[in-house]
Amino acid sequence: MNSINPTFTEKLNFNDNGLIPAIAQDWLDATVLMMAWMSHESIQKTINSGEVHYWSRSRNEIWHKGQTSGHTQILKDIRYDCDADVILLSIEQTGSIACHTGSRSCFYEQPTGQSTEDFPTVQPPSDACSDLYKVIDNRLAYPEKDSYTNKLLEGGDNRILKKIGEESAEFVMACKDDDKEEISNEAADLIFHLQVALVQHGVEWRDVLKVLAKRRNAPRRS
């Protein structure tokens, strides 16, 4: 976590009740997990402890997220918006459950008439690569007829790795030709087939993101 100056709260615009809305966002794939309220004191407790504390309006007290359930939120970073009246928390969610219902995110409702009983199967939106991985992983669990992804998975490493080799070569040629549109298309194809290989070997996309995040903060190479 970046060093946070605790005096930044002096810049925030709390409401008449001394509260400010806070959005909790997954630190790796940017999924919006929940919204709650924070007070000046709960923000300070969050910074000091490294775990998120909110303000419970129903109990009128500070609420240590996950203290009872074990689904704590480890603080990675804090930002606030241009009007300084909303906070964005970048957090690592313990147990991958942020909602009191047991869902990963509180934002599973959709205005489509879908029953709320189906919420565990509704995944909140995240970045495009993470969403793509979910689709591929779902194809493994629930194969679809004539699905190209399932054909790759059925062919195993021989078919998947062959395609990765082909797509890598096509990406290289697109770069050699300096064709930006083709570079984008071939990069997308390569990422897709890499993710199929990850699913085939039971490697989570989040594990790849964790490696990238770790390398981002690593000492520079000489």
Buried (B, 14 or more C-beta within 10 A) or exposed (E): EEEEEEEBBEEBEBEEEEBBEBBBBBBBBEBBBBEBBBBBEBBBBBBEEEBBBBBEEEEEEBBBBBEEEEBBBBBBEBEBEEEBEBBBBBBBBBEBBBBEEEBBBBBBEEEEEEEEEEBEEBBBEBBEBBBBBBEBBBBBEEEEEEEEBBEBBEBEEEBBBEBBEEBBEBBEEBBEEEEEEBBEBBBBBBBBBBBBBBBBEEEEBBEBBBEEBEEEEEEEEE
